Amino acid sequence: MNDANKSAPVIGFIGLGVMGEPMCRNLAKNRARVGVKRIIAFDVRSQPLQNLTAYDVSPMASVEELIQTAQLIFLSLPGGKEVEALVTQPGGLLEGANADKTIIDLSTTPVELTRQLAARVAAKGASFLDAPVARTRQAAVQGTLAIMAGGPAEVFARVEPYLQCIASDVTHCGGHGMGQLVKILNNMVLFQTVVALAEALSVARKAGLDGATLFDALTYGSADSFALRNHGMKALLPGLFPEQAFSTRYAAKDLDYALELADQQGLELSGAKTTRALLAATIASGFGDNYWPAVLHVIDPPIMHPTDS
C-alpha cells in the first residue's frame, strides 16, 4: 500500500470552466479506483477552486506551481490559442516539461497546432496526449463523456484509466492530432444536424404542427439521433439557451477548425460554411455567449412557443 502510494501520480488540472470543473470533480471522486497521490488545480477564477476543495482538490496559487508539482497535467481550455499560450509562455508547460510529465489536452485544439506542440513537448522528454471531449455538460457532470484520443499507444494505455474516470467511452484514434481530428469532425456533423432540426421545427410550427409532436415522431424514424434527444428536445423545443454552457462563440471556433482542415485537403464544404454563417449571424444578434442551439433565434424569431407541450 505504501509503495503504491509512493508511485501514485499527482494530478494537476488547469481550466475549471463549464466542462473542466465537473471533469476534475469526477477525477477526485474516482481517485481511489485509479490510485492518485494528490489532485491539484488552477483556474483564474476562485469560485470553482473553492467548490472543489470539498472533494479534496488543492488549489494552486499559479500555473507554475502546478506544473512543478504534478506528473499528469490535464488541460481544459477554451481553444488552441489558450493551449498554445500555456505551453509556450514563460513558466509554462514547455519550460517545465521533463520525462516525468504527461500532458493531456482535453480542449478542442487545431490538429496541426496539436502536432507541433506535441513534438516540442516530446523534445523535452515529456509525453503528450490530445484527448478532446464530446457530449454535453450534463455528461461531464455524470462522467459519461466521450473522449477521442491521439498519441502514442503506450501513452494512451498509461492515461486511459484516468480518462475513464470522466468518460464512459474512450477511443484511441491514432497518433498525435487524430483525437482532435475526430472531435472536430464530430462537432461539424453535430452543428449541421442541429441546424437541420431547428429548420424542421420552424417549418412545423409555422405549418401548425406542435413541435413536441414532431420531435417525438422523429425519434421513431430514421432522423432519430443524439442531437435530436439532447439539443433538440432539451434546448430547441423549450427555447432554453442559457449562458454557462457550450456557447455560440465556441461552436463557431470549432467549426472554423473544421473548415481549416477542409481547406488543407482542398475540399469545399458548403454545408459547414452555411452553418458557420448562421453561427456568425447568431453572434451578431447578441447570442454569442448563449448555448449555441440559439441559432433558432436567427432561423425563426421569436423562439418561444408556449403551445408546445
DATAZI-V613733 format. One record per pair of residues at least 24 apart in sequence whose C-alpha atoms are under 10 Angstrom apart, sorted by the first residue. I is the first residue (numbers start at 1). J is the second residue. D is the distance in Angstrom with one decimal. If there is no record, write none. Layout:
I_J_D, I_J_D
//
This chain:
4_35_7.7, 4_36_9.3, 4_37_9.1, 5_35_7.5, 5_36_7.6, 5_37_6.2, 5_38_9.9, 6_36_9.6, 6_37_7.5, 7_35_8.9, 7_36_8.9, 7_37_8.1, 8_34_8.8, 8_35_5.7, 8_36_5.1, 8_37_5.1, 8_38_8.4, 8_71_9.5, 9_34_9.9, 9_35_7.7, 9_36_5.5, 9_37_5.5, 9_38_7.2, 9_39_8.8, 9_69_9.9, 9_70_7.3, 9_71_5.8, 9_72_6.8, 9_100_9.7, 9_101_9.9, 10_35_9.6, 10_36_6.2, 10_37_5.3, 10_38_4.8, 10_39_5.8, 10_40_7.5, 10_66_9.7, 10_69_7.2, 10_70_4.8, 10_71_5.5, 10_72_6.5, 10_73_8.6, 11_36_7.1, 11_37_7.8, 11_38_6.3, 11_39_4.8, 11_40_6.2, 11_41_8.3, 11_57_9.6, 11_66_9.1, 11_67_9.9, 11_69_8.6, 11_70_5.4, 11_71_6.2, 11_72_4.9, 11_73_6.0, 11_74_7.6, 11_102_9.8, 11_162_9.6, 12_38_8.5, 12_39_5.9, 12_40_4.8, 12_41_5.4, 12_42_7.9, 12_57_9.4, 12_58_9.4, 12_59_9.7, 12_60_9.2, 12_63_9.6, 12_65_10.0, 12_66_6.2, 12_67_7.4, 12_68_9.7, 12_69_7.9, 12_70_5.2, 12_71_7.4, 12_72_6.1, 12_73_4.6, 12_74_6.1, 12_75_8.6, 12_103_9.5, 13_39_7.7, 13_40_6.3, 13_41_4.6, 13_42_6.4, 13_43_8.7, 13_57_9.5, 13_59_9.7, 13_60_9.8, 13_63_9.7, 13_66_8.2, 13_67_9.6, 13_70_8.9, 13_72_8.4, 13_73_5.8, 13_74_4.7, 13_75_6.1, 13_76_7.7, 13_104_9.5, 14_40_8.8, 14_41_5.8, 14_42_5.0, 14_43_6.1, 14_44_9.3, 14_60_9.7, 14_62_10.0, 14_63_7.7, 14_66_8.4, 14_67_9.5, 14_73_7.5, 14_74_6.2, 14_75_5.0, 14_76_6.2, 14_77_7.7, 14_86_9.6, 14_105_9.8, 15_41_7.9, 15_42_6.5, 15_43_5.2, 15_44_8.0, 15_45_9.3, 15_48_9.4, 15_49_9.9, 15_74_8.5, 15_75_6.2, 15_76_4.9, 15_77_5.5, 15_78_8.6, 15_106_9.9, 15_107_9.5, 16_41_8.1, 16_42_7.5, 16_43_5.9, 16_44_8.7, 16_45_8.3, 16_46_9.8, 16_47_9.4, 16_48_6.2, 16_49_7.6, 16_52_9.5, 16_75_9.1, 16_76_7.0, 16_77_8.3, 17_43_8.3, 17_44_9.9, 17_45_9.1, 17_48_7.8, 17_76_7.6, 17_77_7.9, 17_78_8.7, 17_244_8.4, 17_245_9.4, 18_48_9.8, 18_76_9.4, 18_77_10.0, 18_78_10.0, 18_136_9.8, 18_137_6.8, 18_138_10.0, 18_140_8.8, 18_141_9.7, 18_243_9.8, 18_244_6.2, 18_245_6.2, 18_246_7.6, 19_76_7.4, 19_77_9.3, 19_106_9.6, 19_107_9.6, 19_133_9.0, 19_136_8.5, 19_137_6.0, 19_138_9.0, 19_139_9.1, 19_140_6.0, 19_141_8.0, 19_145_9.9, 19_244_9.7, 19_245_8.6, 19_246_8.8, 20_48_9.3, 20_74_9.3, 20_75_8.2, 20_76_5.4, 20_77_8.0, 20_106_8.7, 20_107_9.3, 20_137_9.5, 20_140_8.2, 20_141_9.7, 21_48_6.5, 21_49_8.4, 21_51_8.7, 21_52_7.8, 21_76_9.0, 21_140_8.8, 21_141_8.7, 22_48_9.6, 22_52_9.1, 22_137_8.3, 22_138_9.1, 22_139_9.2, 22_140_5.8, 22_141_5.1, 22_142_8.2, 22_143_8.1, 22_166_8.5, 23_74_9.9, 23_76_9.0, 23_106_9.8, 23_137_9.7, 23_139_9.6, 23_140_5.9, 23_141_7.0, 23_142_9.0, 23_143_7.2, 23_145_9.2, 23_163_9.5, 23_165_8.3, 23_166_5.6, 23_167_8.7, 24_52_8.1, 24_55_9.5, 24_57_8.4, 24_74_8.9, 24_76_9.5, 24_140_9.6, 24_141_9.8, 24_165_9.4, 24_166_8.1, 25_51_9.2, 25_52_6.6, 25_53_9.6, 25_54_9.4, 25_55_6.8, 25_56_9.3, 25_57_8.1, 25_140_9.6, 25_141_8.3, 25_143_9.4, 25_165_9.7, 25_166_8.8, 26_55_9.2, 26_140_8.4, 26_141_7.6, 26_142_8.1, 26_143_6.5, 26_162_9.8, 26_163_10.0, 26_164_9.7, 26_165_6.1, 26_166_5.7, 26_167_9.3, 27_55_9.6, 27_57_9.7, 27_143_9.1, 27_162_7.1, 27_163_8.4, 27_164_9.0, 27_165_5.5, 27_166_6.4, 28_52_8.7, 28_54_9.9, 28_55_6.2, 28_56_7.3, 28_57_7.0, 28_165_8.8, 28_166_9.9, 29_55_7.1, 29_56_9.2, 29_165_8.3, 29_166_9.8, 30_162_8.6, 30_164_9.4, 30_165_6.0, 30_166_8.8, 31_162_8.6, 31_165_8.3, 33_161_8.9, 33_162_9.3, 33_165_8.7, 34_161_6.5, 34_162_6.7, 34_164_9.4, 34_165_8.3, 35_161_9.7, 35_162_9.3, 36_162_9.5, 37_70_10.0, 38_69_9.9, 38_70_8.7, 39_66_9.9, 39_70_8.3, 39_72_9.6, 39_73_10.0, 40_65_9.8, 40_66_6.9, 40_67_9.9, 40_69_8.6, 40_70_7.6, 40_73_9.4, 41_65_9.9, 41_66_7.0, 41_70_9.6, 41_73_9.4, 41_74_9.3, 42_66_7.2, 42_67_10.0, 42_75_10.0, 43_77_9.9, 62_91_9.7, 63_91_7.8, 63_92_7.2, 63_93_8.8, 64_90_9.0, 64_91_5.5, 64_92_6.4, 64_93_8.2, 64_95_9.4, 64_96_8.0, 65_91_9.1, 65_92_10.0, 65_96_10.0, 66_92_9.9, 66_93_9.8, 66_96_9.9, 67_91_8.4, 67_92_7.5, 67_93_6.6, 67_94_9.7, 67_95_9.3, 67_96_6.3, 67_97_8.3, 67_101_8.7, 67_103_9.9, 68_92_9.7, 68_93_9.2, 68_95_9.9, 68_96_6.5, 68_97_8.9, 68_101_9.4, 69_96_9.9, 69_101_9.8, 70_100_9.0, 70_101_7.5, 70_102_9.0, 70_103_9.9, 71_97_9.7, 71_98_9.5, 71_99_9.3, 71_100_5.9, 71_101_4.7, 71_102_6.2, 71_103_8.4, 71_126_9.8, 72_100_8.5, 72_101_6.0, 72_102_4.9, 72_103_6.1, 72_104_7.4, 72_127_9.5, 72_128_9.9, 72_159_8.6, 72_162_9.6, 73_101_7.4, 73_102_6.2, 73_103_4.9, 73_104_6.0, 73_105_8.3, 73_128_9.6, 74_102_8.6, 74_103_6.1, 74_104_4.8, 74_105_6.0, 74_106_6.8, 74_107_9.3, 74_129_9.6, 74_131_9.5, 75_103_7.6, 75_104_6.2, 75_105_4.8, 75_106_5.6, 75_107_6.5, 75_130_9.7, 75_131_9.5, 75_132_9.7, 76_104_9.0, 76_105_6.7, 76_106_5.2, 76_107_4.9, 76_108_8.6, 76_131_10.0, 76_132_8.7, 76_133_9.4, 77_105_8.4, 77_106_7.7, 77_107_5.3, 77_108_8.0, 77_109_9.1, 78_106_10.0, 78_107_6.6, 78_108_7.5, 78_109_8.7, 78_250_7.5, 78_253_9.3, 79_106_9.9, 79_107_6.1, 79_108_5.6, 79_109_5.4, 79_110_8.2, 79_250_8.2, 79_253_7.9, 79_254_8.3, 80_107_7.8, 80_108_6.9, 80_109_4.3, 80_110_6.1, 80_111_9.3, 80_113_7.3, 80_114_8.1, 80_253_9.5, 80_254_9.9, 80_257_9.5, 81_109_8.1, 81_110_9.3, 81_113_9.3, 82_107_9.5, 82_109_9.2, 83_107_7.9, 83_108_9.2, 83_109_7.5, 83_113_9.4, 83_114_9.0, 83_117_9.1, 84_109_9.0, 84_113_7.8, 84_114_8.6, 84_116_9.7, 84_117_7.3, 87_117_7.5, 87_118_9.9, 87_120_9.3, 87_121_8.5, 88_117_8.7, 88_120_9.5, 88_121_9.9, 93_121_8.1, 93_126_9.8, 94_118_9.9, 94_120_7.4, 94_121_6.0, 94_122_9.5, 94_123_9.5, 94_124_7.5, 94_126_8.9, 95_121_9.2, 95_124_8.6, 96_121_9.6, 96_124_8.9, 96_126_9.4, 97_121_6.6, 97_122_8.6, 97_123_9.2, 97_124_5.9, 97_125_7.1, 97_126_5.6, 97_127_8.7, 98_122_8.7, 98_123_9.1, 98_124_5.6, 98_125_5.1, 98_126_4.8, 98_127_8.5, 99_123_10.0, 99_124_7.4, 99_125_4.6, 99_126_4.6, 99_127_7.4, 100_125_8.2, 100_126_6.6, 100_127_8.4, 101_125_8.3, 101_126_5.2, 101_127_6.4, 101_128_8.6, 102_126_5.9, 102_127_4.5, 102_128_5.7, 102_129_7.7, 102_155_8.3, 102_158_9.7, 102_159_8.7, 103_127_6.2, 103_128_4.8, 103_129_6.3, 103_130_8.3, 103_131_9.9, 103_159_9.8, 104_128_6.0, 104_129_4.9, 104_130_5.9, 104_131_6.4, 104_132_9.0, 104_149_9.3, 104_150_9.9, 104_151_9.9, 104_155_9.9, 104_156_9.7, 104_159_8.3, 104_163_9.5, 105_129_6.3, 105_130_4.8, 105_131_5.5, 105_132_6.6, 105_133_9.5, 105_149_9.3, 105_150_9.9, 105_179_10.0, 105_180_9.6, 106_130_6.5, 106_131_4.8, 106_132_4.2, 106_133_6.0, 106_134_9.7, 106_147_8.3, 106_148_9.3, 106_149_9.0, 106_163_9.7, 106_179_9.8, 106_180_9.4, 107_131_7.4, 107_132_5.2, 107_133_7.2, 107_180_8.7, 107_183_9.9, 108_132_5.4, 108_133_7.7, 108_134_9.5, 108_179_9.2, 108_180_6.4, 108_181_9.3, 108_183_7.3, 108_184_7.3, 108_250_9.6, 108_253_9.3, 108_254_7.3, 108_257_9.1, 109_177_8.8, 109_179_9.7, 109_180_6.4, 109_181_9.1, 109_183_9.4, 109_184_8.6, 109_253_9.7, 109_254_8.3, 109_257_8.0, 110_177_8.0, 110_180_6.9, 110_181_8.0, 110_184_8.3, 110_253_9.9, 110_254_8.6, 110_256_9.3, 110_257_5.9, 110_258_8.5, 110_260_8.7, 110_261_8.5, 111_176_8.2, 111_177_4.8, 111_178_7.3, 111_179_8.5, 111_180_5.8, 111_181_6.1, 111_182_9.8, 111_184_8.9, 111_257_8.2, 111_258_9.5, 111_260_9.7, 111_261_8.0, 112_176_9.2, 112_177_7.0, 112_180_9.5, 112_181_9.6, 112_261_9.1, 113_177_8.4, 114_150_9.6, 114_176_7.0, 114_177_5.7, 114_178_9.4, 114_179_9.7, 114_180_7.9, 115_150_9.7, 115_151_9.4, 115_175_9.0, 115_176_5.7, 115_177_5.7, 115_178_9.3, 115_180_9.9, 116_176_9.3, 116_177_9.3, 117_176_9.7, 118_151_8.6, 118_176_7.1, 118_177_8.8, 119_176_8.9, 127_151_8.8, 127_152_8.8, 127_154_10.0, 127_155_7.0, 127_156_9.9, 128_152_8.5, 128_155_7.7, 128_156_9.3, 128_176_8.1, 129_153_9.8, 129_155_7.1, 129_156_7.1, 129_159_8.5, 129_175_8.8, 129_176_6.9, 129_177_8.6, 129_179_8.6, 130_156_9.5, 130_172_9.9, 130_175_9.1, 130_176_6.6, 130_177_6.5, 130_178_8.0, 130_179_5.9, 130_180_6.6, 130_181_9.9, 131_156_9.3, 131_159_10.0, 131_160_9.9, 131_163_8.5, 131_170_8.9, 131_171_9.1, 131_172_8.8, 131_173_9.7, 131_176_9.7, 131_177_9.1, 131_178_9.2, 131_179_5.9, 131_180_7.2, 131_183_8.9, 132_179_6.6, 132_180_6.2, 132_181_9.6, 132_182_9.0, 132_183_6.4, 132_184_9.0, 133_163_9.9, 133_166_9.4, 133_167_8.3, 133_169_9.9, 133_170_9.2, 133_179_9.2, 133_180_9.3, 133_183_7.3, 134_167_9.3, 134_169_9.8, 134_183_6.9, 134_184_9.6, 134_186_8.0, 134_187_8.2, 135_167_9.8, 135_186_9.9, 135_187_9.5, 135_226_9.1, 135_227_9.6, 135_230_9.4, 136_230_8.4, 136_231_9.1, 136_245_8.6, 136_246_8.1, 137_244_9.5, 137_245_7.0, 137_246_7.9, 138_245_10.0, 139_166_8.9, 139_167_8.2, 139_168_9.2, 140_166_6.9, 140_167_7.7, 141_166_8.6, 142_166_8.1, 142_167_8.6, 142_168_9.4, 143_167_5.1, 143_168_6.7, 143_169_9.8, 144_168_4.5, 144_169_7.3, 144_170_10.0, 145_169_6.7, 145_170_8.5, 146_170_5.9, 146_171_8.0, 146_183_9.5, 147_171_6.2, 147_172_8.5, 147_173_9.8, 147_179_8.0, 147_180_9.9, 147_182_9.7, 147_183_8.2, 148_172_6.2, 148_173_6.3, 148_174_9.4, 148_177_10.0, 148_178_8.0, 148_179_4.6, 148_180_7.2, 148_181_8.8, 148_182_6.6, 148_183_6.4, 148_186_9.9, 149_173_5.7, 149_174_7.4, 149_175_8.4, 149_176_8.3, 149_177_8.3, 149_178_7.0, 149_179_4.2, 149_180_7.5, 149_181_9.6, 149_182_8.8, 149_183_9.1, 150_174_5.2, 150_175_4.9, 150_176_4.6, 150_177_5.5, 150_178_4.9, 150_179_4.3, 150_180_7.2, 150_181_8.9, 150_182_9.3, 151_175_4.2, 151_176_4.2, 151_177_7.3, 151_178_7.7, 151_179_8.0, 152_176_7.2, 180_257_9.7, 181_257_9.2, 181_258_8.3, 181_261_8.5, 183_254_9.2, 183_258_9.6, 184_254_6.3, 184_255_7.3, 184_256_9.3, 184_257_6.9, 184_258_5.8, 184_259_9.6, 184_261_9.2, 185_254_9.1, 185_255_8.6, 185_257_9.1, 185_258_6.4, 185_259_9.7, 185_261_9.4, 186_258_9.6, 187_251_8.0, 187_254_7.1, 187_255_7.3, 187_258_8.5, 188_251_8.9, 188_252_9.9, 188_254_7.7, 188_255_5.9, 188_256_9.4, 188_257_9.3, 188_258_6.6, 188_259_8.9, 188_271_9.4, 188_272_6.8, 188_275_8.9, 188_276_9.6, 189_227_9.8, 189_255_9.7, 189_271_9.6, 189_272_8.4, 190_225_9.8, 190_226_8.9, 190_227_6.7, 190_228_10.0, 190_231_9.4, 191_227_8.9, 191_231_9.9, 191_251_7.8, 191_252_9.5, 191_254_9.8, 191_255_8.2, 191_271_10.0, 191_272_8.3, 191_275_7.1, 191_276_8.9, 191_279_9.4, 191_292_8.9, 191_293_8.5, 191_295_9.9, 192_227_10.0, 192_271_7.1, 192_272_6.8, 192_273_9.8, 192_274_8.8, 192_275_6.2, 192_276_9.2, 193_223_9.6, 193_225_8.9, 193_226_9.8, 193_227_6.9, 193_228_8.4, 193_231_9.7, 193_232_9.7, 193_275_9.7, 194_225_10.0, 194_226_10.0, 194_227_6.3, 194_228_7.4, 194_230_9.8, 194_231_6.9, 194_232_7.0, 194_236_8.7, 194_275_9.7, 194_292_9.6, 194_293_7.0, 194_295_9.0, 194_296_9.5, 195_232_9.7, 195_236_10.0, 195_274_9.8, 195_275_7.2, 195_278_8.7, 195_279_9.7, 195_293_7.8, 195_294_9.9, 195_295_7.3, 195_296_7.9, 195_299_8.8, 196_228_9.9, 196_275_9.7, 197_223_9.2, 197_227_8.4, 197_228_7.1, 197_231_8.9, 197_232_6.6, 197_233_9.9, 197_236_8.3, 197_237_9.9, 197_293_9.8, 197_296_9.4, 198_228_9.8, 198_231_9.6, 198_232_7.6, 198_236_6.7, 198_237_8.8, 198_293_8.0, 198_294_9.3, 198_295_7.7, 198_296_5.8, 198_297_9.5, 198_298_9.9, 198_299_7.3, 198_300_8.4, 199_295_9.8, 199_296_7.9, 199_299_6.8, 199_300_8.1, 201_232_8.9, 201_236_8.2, 201_237_7.9, 201_296_9.1, 201_299_9.8, 201_300_9.0, 202_236_9.9, 202_296_8.1, 202_299_7.3, 202_300_5.9, 202_301_9.2, 202_303_8.8, 203_299_9.9, 203_300_8.9, 205_300_9.6, 205_305_8.4, 205_307_9.8, 205_308_9.0, 206_300_9.3, 209_308_9.0, 210_237_9.9, 210_305_9.1, 210_307_7.3, 210_308_5.4, 210_309_7.5, 211_236_9.4, 211_237_6.5, 211_238_9.3, 211_305_8.6, 211_307_8.8, 211_308_5.8, 211_309_7.9, 212_237_6.9, 212_238_9.2, 212_307_9.6, 212_308_5.9, 212_309_6.0, 213_308_8.3, 213_309_8.2, 231_291_9.7, 231_292_9.3, 231_293_6.9, 232_293_8.3, 235_291_8.4, 235_292_9.4, 235_293_6.8, 235_294_8.3, 235_296_9.8, 236_293_6.5, 236_294_7.6, 236_295_9.1, 236_296_7.1, 236_297_9.7, 236_303_8.4, 236_304_9.4, 237_296_9.8, 237_303_8.8, 237_304_8.5, 237_305_8.4, 237_306_10.0, 237_308_7.7, 237_309_9.2, 238_303_8.6, 238_304_7.1, 238_305_7.8, 238_306_8.4, 238_308_8.0, 238_309_9.1, 239_293_8.8, 239_294_7.9, 239_296_8.3, 239_297_9.0, 239_302_9.6, 239_303_6.1, 239_304_5.8, 239_305_8.2, 239_306_9.8, 240_290_9.3, 240_291_8.1, 240_293_8.7, 240_294_8.1, 240_303_9.5, 240_304_9.1, 241_287_8.8, 241_289_9.3, 241_290_5.5, 241_291_4.6, 241_292_7.1, 241_293_6.8, 241_294_5.8, 241_295_9.6, 241_296_9.7, 241_297_9.9, 242_287_9.7, 242_289_8.3, 242_290_5.3, 242_291_5.4, 242_292_9.0, 242_293_9.9, 242_294_9.0, 243_287_9.1, 243_288_9.2, 243_289_5.8, 243_290_4.5, 243_291_5.9, 243_292_9.4, 244_289_7.9, 244_290_7.5, 244_291_7.6, 245_289_8.3, 245_290_7.0, 245_291_5.3, 245_292_8.3, 246_289_8.4, 246_290_7.6, 246_291_5.3, 246_292_6.5, 246_293_9.4, 247_283_9.6, 247_287_8.4, 247_288_6.4, 247_289_5.1, 247_290_5.1, 247_291_4.4, 247_292_4.9, 247_293_8.6, 247_294_8.9, 248_279_6.4, 248_280_8.4, 248_282_7.4, 248_283_6.7, 248_287_7.0, 248_288_4.9, 248_289_6.1, 248_290_6.2, 248_291_6.1, 248_292_4.0, 248_293_7.6, 248_294_7.5, 248_295_8.1, 249_279_7.9, 249_280_8.4, 249_282_9.2, 249_283_7.0, 249_287_8.7, 249_288_5.3, 249_289_6.6, 249_290_8.5, 249_291_9.1, 249_292_7.7, 250_279_9.9, 250_288_8.6, 250_289_8.6, 250_290_9.9, 250_291_9.3, 250_292_8.1, 251_276_8.7, 251_279_7.6, 251_280_10.0, 251_288_9.5, 251_291_9.1, 251_292_6.6, 251_293_9.5, 252_276_6.3, 252_277_9.0, 252_278_9.3, 252_279_6.1, 252_280_7.2, 252_282_10.0, 252_283_9.1, 252_288_9.3, 252_292_8.9, 253_279_9.8, 255_279_9.3
//
